[in-house]
Amino acid sequence: MSAKKNEHDPRHDKLPIRMLHDRVLVRQDASEGERRSGGGILIPATAAVGRRLAWAEVVAVGQNVRTVETGDRVLYDPEDRAEVEVRGTAYVLMRERDLHAVAADRFEGSEDSTGLYL
């Protein structure tokens, strides 16, 4: 018999696109809107605060990308971005050279590494 339509199908998790060259596709962290200061004050997403970088999760990489992998968290400038929507989810498309830092679990094991490359 056929599977129920409301069951989760892992085949639908994979994006139906392939990144080219040095392109990286990321999904912004949901927490990039409102945030709290060190003193606990709620700062709305619309507040003007200098140039603030943002964190995102890598969801796809092109064949020439060398320093990041799918699942890594990367730091980038939200003003230098191209947005795209795939299956109703917004993503940010950028070149690898536009990333400012990488944070990944695979860096934790090396003794001479901080796990964050700036």
C-alpha positions as CSV (number, residue, x, y, z in Angstrom):
1,M,0.0,0.0,0.0
2,S,1.1,3.6,-0.4
3,A,2.6,5.7,2.4
4,K,0.4,8.3,4.1
5,K,0.9,11.8,2.8
6,N,1.4,13.3,6.3
7,E,4.5,11.2,7.1
8,H,7.9,12.8,6.8
9,D,9.7,11.8,3.7
10,P,13.5,12.4,3.9
11,R,13.8,12.7,0.1
12,H,12.0,16.1,0.4
13,D,14.7,17.5,2.7
14,K,17.3,17.7,-0.1
15,L,17.1,20.8,-2.2
16,P,16.3,20.3,-5.9
17,I,19.3,22.5,-7.0
18,R,23.0,22.1,-7.5
19,M,25.3,25.0,-6.7
20,L,27.9,25.9,-9.2
21,H,31.6,27.0,-8.9
22,D,32.4,28.8,-5.6
23,R,28.7,29.5,-4.7
24,V,27.4,28.9,-1.2
25,L,23.7,28.7,-0.3
26,V,22.9,29.5,3.4
27,R,19.8,29.6,5.5
28,Q,19.7,32.6,8.0
29,D,19.4,31.8,11.7
30,A,15.9,32.3,13.0
31,S,17.3,34.4,15.8
32,E,18.6,37.2,13.5
33,G,15.5,39.3,14.3
34,E,15.1,40.7,17.8
35,R,18.0,40.1,20.2
36,R,18.9,40.9,23.8
37,S,21.8,43.0,25.0
38,G,24.2,41.8,27.7
39,G,22.1,43.6,30.3
40,G,18.9,41.9,29.1
41,I,17.4,44.8,27.1
42,L,15.3,43.6,24.1
43,I,16.6,45.2,20.9
44,P,14.1,45.1,18.0
45,A,15.3,43.9,14.6
46,T,14.5,47.4,13.2
47,A,17.0,49.1,15.5
48,A,19.9,50.7,13.6
49,V,23.2,49.3,14.9
50,G,26.3,50.0,12.8
51,R,27.3,47.3,10.5
52,R,26.2,44.0,12.0
53,L,27.3,40.6,10.6
54,A,24.9,37.6,10.7
55,W,25.2,33.8,11.2
56,A,23.7,31.3,8.9
57,E,23.8,27.5,8.2
58,V,25.3,26.3,5.0
59,V,22.8,24.1,3.1
60,A,24.6,23.7,-0.3
61,V,28.0,24.3,-1.8
62,G,29.4,24.4,-5.3
63,Q,32.2,22.0,-6.5
64,N,34.9,24.6,-6.1
65,V,34.2,25.5,-2.5
66,R,37.1,24.4,-0.3
67,T,36.7,25.8,3.2
68,V,33.0,25.1,4.1
69,E,30.7,22.1,4.1
70,T,27.0,21.6,4.3
71,G,25.9,22.0,8.0
72,D,28.7,24.5,8.9
73,R,27.7,27.9,10.5
74,V,29.2,30.9,8.7
75,L,29.4,34.6,9.4
76,Y,28.6,37.0,6.6
77,D,27.5,40.6,5.9
78,P,23.7,40.6,5.3
79,E,24.0,43.8,3.2
80,D,26.1,41.9,0.5
81,R,23.7,39.2,-0.3
82,A,21.3,37.8,-3.0
83,E,18.2,36.2,-1.7
84,V,16.4,33.3,-3.3
85,E,13.3,31.3,-2.4
86,V,13.2,27.5,-2.8
87,R,10.1,25.5,-1.9
88,G,8.8,28.4,0.2
89,T,12.0,28.9,2.2
90,A,14.2,31.9,1.9
91,Y,17.9,31.3,1.4
92,V,20.9,33.6,0.8
93,L,23.3,33.0,-2.1
94,M,26.9,34.2,-2.0
95,R,30.4,33.4,-3.1
96,E,32.8,31.6,-0.7
97,R,35.1,34.6,-0.6
98,D,32.2,36.7,0.9
99,L,32.1,34.6,4.0
100,H,33.9,36.1,7.0
101,A,34.2,33.1,9.4
102,V,33.4,29.4,9.7
103,A,32.3,27.6,12.9
104,A,32.0,23.8,12.7
105,D,32.2,20.8,14.9
106,R,34.9,19.3,12.8
107,F,37.4,22.0,14.1
108,E,36.9,21.0,17.8
109,G,39.3,18.1,17.6
110,S,42.4,19.9,16.4
111,E,44.5,21.3,19.3
112,D,46.0,24.3,17.5
113,S,42.6,25.5,16.1
114,T,40.0,27.7,17.8
115,G,37.2,26.4,15.5
116,L,36.5,29.9,14.3
117,Y,38.4,31.2,11.3
118,L,38.3,35.0,10.8
